[in-house]
Amino acid sequence: MKEEIDMEKYVCVVCGWVYDEAVEGVKFEDQPADYVCPICGVGKDQFEKM
């Protein structure tokens, strides 16, 4: 039996790009501190949980 893992989505408040943990395969909180939005380049602090 496969264990279900809750996957979240986070939206960049600057450009609206959505970080989907299920698609990316990595929890947002596990991304390095220097992670940036691939569209507009802002840091993790500019993302909000959906």
MMTF fields as JSON, N, C-alpha, C and O atoms, coordinates in Angstrom:
{
  "mmtfVersion": "1.0.0",
  "mmtfProducer": "UNKNOWN",
  "numBonds": 199,
  "numAtoms": 200,
  "numGroups": 50,
  "numChains": 1,
  "numModels": 1,
  "chainsPerModel": [1],
  "groupsPerChain": [50],
  "chainIdList": ["A"],
  "bondAtomList": [4, 2, 8, 6, 12, 10, 16, 14, 20, 18, 24, 22, 28, 26, 32, 30, 36, 34, 40, 38, 44, 42, 48, 46, 52, 50, 56, 54, 60, 58, 64, 62, 68, 66, 72, 70, 76, 74, 80, 78, 84, 82, 88, 86, 92, 90, 96, 94, 100, 98, 104, 102, 108, 106, 112, 110, 116, 114, 120, 118, 124, 122, 128, 126, 132, 130, 136, 134, 140, 138, 144, 142, 148, 146, 152, 150, 156, 154, 160, 158, 164, 162, 168, 166, 172, 170, 176, 174, 180, 178, 184, 182, 188, 186, 192, 190, 196, 194],
  "bondOrderList": [1, 1, 1, 1, 1, 1, 1, 1, 1, 1, 1, 1, 1, 1, 1, 1, 1, 1, 1, 1, 1, 1, 1, 1, 1, 1, 1, 1, 1, 1, 1, 1, 1, 1, 1, 1, 1, 1, 1, 1, 1, 1, 1, 1, 1, 1, 1, 1, 1],
  "groupList": [{"groupName": "MET", "atomNameList": ["N", "CA", "C", "O"], "elementList": ["N", "C", "C", "O"], "formalChargeList": [0, 0, 0, 0], "bondAtomList": [1, 0, 2, 1, 3, 2], "bondOrderList": [1, 1, 2], "singleLetterCode": "M", "chemCompType": "L-PEPTIDE LINKING"}, {"groupName": "LYS", "atomNameList": ["N", "CA", "C", "O"], "elementList": ["N", "C", "C", "O"], "formalChargeList": [0, 0, 0, 0], "bondAtomList": [1, 0, 2, 1, 3, 2], "bondOrderList": [1, 1, 2], "singleLetterCode": "K", "chemCompType": "L-PEPTIDE LINKING"}, {"groupName": "GLU", "atomNameList": ["N", "CA", "C", "O"], "elementList": ["N", "C", "C", "O"], "formalChargeList": [0, 0, 0, 0], "bondAtomList": [1, 0, 2, 1, 3, 2], "bondOrderList": [1, 1, 2], "singleLetterCode": "E", "chemCompType": "L-PEPTIDE LINKING"}, {"groupName": "ILE", "atomNameList": ["N", "CA", "C", "O"], "elementList": ["N", "C", "C", "O"], "formalChargeList": [0, 0, 0, 0], "bondAtomList": [1, 0, 2, 1, 3, 2], "bondOrderList": [1, 1, 2], "singleLetterCode": "I", "chemCompType": "L-PEPTIDE LINKING"}, {"groupName": "ASP", "atomNameList": ["N", "CA", "C", "O"], "elementList": ["N", "C", "C", "O"], "formalChargeList": [0, 0, 0, 0], "bondAtomList": [1, 0, 2, 1, 3, 2], "bondOrderList": [1, 1, 2], "singleLetterCode": "D", "chemCompType": "L-PEPTIDE LINKING"}, {"groupName": "TYR", "atomNameList": ["N", "CA", "C", "O"], "elementList": ["N", "C", "C", "O"], "formalChargeList": [0, 0, 0, 0], "bondAtomList": [1, 0, 2, 1, 3, 2], "bondOrderList": [1, 1, 2], "singleLetterCode": "Y", "chemCompType": "L-PEPTIDE LINKING"}, {"groupName": "VAL", "atomNameList": ["N", "CA", "C", "O"], "elementList": ["N", "C", "C", "O"], "formalChargeList": [0, 0, 0, 0], "bondAtomList": [1, 0, 2, 1, 3, 2], "bondOrderList": [1, 1, 2], "singleLetterCode": "V", "chemCompType": "L-PEPTIDE LINKING"}, {"groupName": "CYS", "atomNameList": ["N", "CA", "C", "O"], "elementList": ["N", "C", "C", "O"], "formalChargeList": [0, 0, 0, 0], "bondAtomList": [1, 0, 2, 1, 3, 2], "bondOrderList": [1, 1, 2], "singleLetterCode": "C", "chemCompType": "L-PEPTIDE LINKING"}, {"groupName": "GLY", "atomNameList": ["N", "CA", "C", "O"], "elementList": ["N", "C", "C", "O"], "formalChargeList": [0, 0, 0, 0], "bondAtomList": [1, 0, 2, 1, 3, 2], "bondOrderList": [1, 1, 2], "singleLetterCode": "G", "chemCompType": "PEPTIDE LINKING"}, {"groupName": "TRP", "atomNameList": ["N", "CA", "C", "O"], "elementList": ["N", "C", "C", "O"], "formalChargeList": [0, 0, 0, 0], "bondAtomList": [1, 0, 2, 1, 3, 2], "bondOrderList": [1, 1, 2], "singleLetterCode": "W", "chemCompType": "L-PEPTIDE LINKING"}, {"groupName": "ALA", "atomNameList": ["N", "CA", "C", "O"], "elementList": ["N", "C", "C", "O"], "formalChargeList": [0, 0, 0, 0], "bondAtomList": [1, 0, 2, 1, 3, 2], "bondOrderList": [1, 1, 2], "singleLetterCode": "A", "chemCompType": "L-PEPTIDE LINKING"}, {"groupName": "PHE", "atomNameList": ["N", "CA", "C", "O"], "elementList": ["N", "C", "C", "O"], "formalChargeList": [0, 0, 0, 0], "bondAtomList": [1, 0, 2, 1, 3, 2], "bondOrderList": [1, 1, 2], "singleLetterCode": "F", "chemCompType": "L-PEPTIDE LINKING"}, {"groupName": "GLN", "atomNameList": ["N", "CA", "C", "O"], "elementList": ["N", "C", "C", "O"], "formalChargeList": [0, 0, 0, 0], "bondAtomList": [1, 0, 2, 1, 3, 2], "bondOrderList": [1, 1, 2], "singleLetterCode": "Q", "chemCompType": "L-PEPTIDE LINKING"}, {"groupName": "PRO", "atomNameList": ["N", "CA", "C", "O"], "elementList": ["N", "C", "C", "O"], "formalChargeList": [0, 0, 0, 0], "bondAtomList": [1, 0, 2, 1, 3, 2], "bondOrderList": [1, 1, 2], "singleLetterCode": "P", "chemCompType": "L-PEPTIDE LINKING"}],
  "groupTypeList": [0, 1, 2, 2, 3, 4, 0, 2, 1, 5, 6, 7, 6, 6, 7, 8, 9, 6, 5, 4, 2, 10, 6, 2, 8, 6, 1, 11, 2, 4, 12, 13, 10, 4, 5, 6, 7, 13, 3, 7, 8, 6, 8, 1, 4, 12, 11, 2, 1, 0],
  "groupIdList": [1, 2, 3, 4, 5, 6, 7, 8, 9, 10, 11, 12, 13, 14, 15, 16, 17, 18, 19, 20, 21, 22, 23, 24, 25, 26, 27, 28, 29, 30, 31, 32, 33, 34, 35, 36, 37, 38, 39, 40, 41, 42, 43, 44, 45, 46, 47, 48, 49, 50],
  "secStructList": [7, 7, 7, 7, 7, 7, 7, 7, 3, 3, 3, 3, 6, 6, 6, 7, 7, 3, 3, 3, 2, 2, 2, 2, 1, 1, 7, 4, 4, 4, 1, 7, 6, 6, 7, 5, 7, 6, 6, 6, 7, 7, 5, 4, 4, 4, 3, 3, 3, 7],
  "xCoordList": [0.851, 0.0, 0.89, 1.806, 0.616, 1.411, 0.924, -0.274, 1.874, 1.526, 1.213, 1.949, 0.125, -0.254, 0.525, 0.624, 1.066, 1.788, 1.035, 0.711, 0.757, 0.059, 0.983, 2.067, 0.549, 1.321, 0.609, -0.611, 1.373, 0.834, 1.195, 2.019, 0.555, 0.879, 1.191, 0.563, 2.162, 2.57, 2.559, 2.989, 2.07, 1.995, 2.968, 3.087, 3.659, 4.538, 3.634, 2.835, 3.762, 2.886, 3.259, 2.48, 4.42, 4.859, 4.309, 3.722, 4.5, 4.107, 2.968, 2.41, 2.614, 1.498, 1.852, 0.967, 3.151, 3.565, 3.293, 3.515, 2.818, 2.461, 3.5, 3.797, 4.049, 4.951, 4.072, 3.479, 3.987, 3.166, 4.099, 4.84, 4.059, 4.957, 4.781, 5.751, 3.56, 3.301, 4.008, 4.506, 4.055, 4.714, 6.229, 6.968, 6.687, 8.123, 8.802, 9.993, 8.044, 8.608, 9.409, 10.06, 9.363, 10.1, 9.193, 8.569, 9.122, 8.353, 8.963, 10.185, 8.125, 8.613, 9.569, 10.597, 9.226, 10.07, 11.444, 12.385, 11.563, 12.844, 13.726, 14.872, 13.188, 14.01, 15.063, 14.798, 16.247, 17.285, 16.856, 15.959, 17.494, 17.156, 17.314, 16.65, 18.184, 18.411, 17.536, 17.79, 16.504, 15.574, 14.891, 14.499, 14.749, 14.058, 12.987, 13.064, 12.002, 10.944, 11.58, 12.348, 11.267, 11.868, 11.362, 11.949, 10.294, 9.745, 10.276, 10.783, 10.159, 10.533, 11.751, 12.258, 12.228, 13.48, 13.408, 14.451, 12.213, 12.126, 12.353, 12.209, 12.707, 13.027, 11.816, 10.668, 12.118, 11.074, 10.121, 8.957, 10.618, 9.782, 8.649, 7.77, 8.667, 7.623, 6.57, 5.772, 6.571, 5.584, 4.619, 5.014, 3.353, 2.334, 1.673, 1.449, 1.363, 0.664, -0.744, -1.428, -1.17, -2.521, -3.513, -4.705],
  "yCoordList": [-1.19, 0.0, 1.244, 1.358, 2.168, 3.38, 4.437, 4.69, 5.046, 6.078, 7.386, 7.798, 8.03, 9.306, 10.425, 10.467, 11.312, 12.461, 13.713, 13.886, 14.59, 15.831, 16.742, 17.097, 17.112, 18.015, 19.361, 19.43, 20.404, 21.761, 22.494, 22.037, 23.638, 24.533, 25.895, 26.326, 26.561, 27.894, 28.801, 28.4, 30.025, 30.96, 32.116, 32.644, 32.493, 33.661, 34.891, 35.07, 35.739, 36.904, 37.984, 38.91, 37.882, 38.875, 38.572, 39.444, 37.326, 37.01, 35.996, 35.817, 35.328, 34.391, 32.961, 32.11, 32.675, 31.304, 30.402, 30.805, 29.194, 28.271, 27.164, 26.464, 27.02, 25.918, 24.797, 24.922, 23.71, 22.559, 21.438, 20.879, 21.111, 20.086, 18.746, 18.006, 18.421, 17.146, 17.091, 16.037, 18.207, 18.269, 18.341, 17.64, 19.196, 19.407, 18.222, 17.984, 17.477, 16.321, 16.654, 15.783, 17.917, 18.377, 19.304, 20.205, 19.078, 19.97, 21.371, 21.515, 22.386, 23.764, 24.101, 24.745, 23.663, 23.953, 23.289, 23.712, 22.255, 21.569, 22.192, 21.784, 23.178, 23.885, 24.7, 25.142, 24.903, 25.675, 27.122, 27.631, 27.771, 29.148, 30.107, 31.143, 29.77, 30.662, 30.319, 30.799, 29.49, 29.149, 30.419, 31.269, 30.544, 31.695, 31.232, 30.132, 32.071, 31.808, 31.683, 32.555, 30.61, 30.428, 31.422, 31.535, 32.131, 33.097, 34.51, 35.158, 34.987, 36.384, 36.553, 37.665, 35.468, 35.523, 35.983, 36.188, 36.153, 36.55, 35.343, 34.199, 35.607, 34.55, 33.866, 34.248, 32.829, 32.021, 32.845, 32.481, 33.959, 34.776, 35.478, 36.075, 35.409, 36.03, 35.025, 35.319, 33.832, 32.803, 32.654, 32.756, 32.414, 32.161, 30.82, 30.443, 30.104, 28.82, 29.062, 29.982, 28.231, 28.35, 27.603, 27.581],
  "zCoordList": [0.0, 0.0, 0.0, 0.814, -0.91, -1.037, -0.051, 0.068, 0.649, 1.624, 0.902, 0.005, 1.294, 0.696, 1.376, 2.603, 0.588, 1.112, 0.689, -0.486, 1.66, 1.344, 0.558, 1.021, -0.621, -1.452, -1.491, -1.64, -1.357, -1.329, -2.617, -3.408, -2.799, -3.901, -3.306, -2.339, -3.895, -3.47, -4.682, -5.763, -4.514, -5.634, -5.408, -4.302, -6.481, -6.443, -6.454, -7.373, -5.431, -5.339, -6.349, -6.573, -6.954, -7.934, -9.327, -9.968, -9.801, -11.183, -11.296, -12.379, -10.188, -10.217, -10.574, -10.652, -10.797, -11.115, -9.912, -8.77, -10.163, -9.09, -8.975, -9.943, -7.766, -7.443, -6.912, -5.841, -7.653, -7.28, -6.831, -7.64, -5.539, -4.999, -5.696, -5.859, -6.11, -6.782, -8.133, -8.53, -8.832, -10.139, -9.98, -10.671, -9.062, -8.87, -8.191, -8.394, -7.382, -6.696, -5.452, -4.875, -5.038, -3.858, -3.062, -3.623, -1.751, -0.889, -0.984, -1.027, -1.017, -1.136, -0.001, -0.213, 1.203, 2.369, 2.273, 2.945, 1.445, 1.281, 0.198, 0.013, -0.514, -1.493, -0.724, 0.394, -1.309, -0.617, -0.374, -1.046, 0.577, 0.942, -0.236, -0.284, -1.181, -2.323, -3.533, -4.638, -3.326, -4.407, -4.897, -4.098, -6.222, -6.802, -7.78, -8.328, -7.989, -8.961, -10.345, -10.752, -11.067, -12.388, -13.437, -14.513, -13.137, -14.089, -13.833, -14.748, -12.591, -12.324, -11.419, -11.276, -10.805, -10.056, -8.611, -7.99, -8.05, -6.641, -5.735, -6.166, -4.482, -3.533, -2.916, -3.145, -2.113, -1.467, -0.612, -0.443, -0.072, 0.807, 0.054, 0.675, -1.268, -2.082, -2.545, -3.436, -1.934, -2.251, -1.083, 0.078, -1.399, -0.378, -0.646, -1.796, 0.433, 0.314, -0.199, 0.247, -1.137, -1.704, -0.837, -1.142]
}
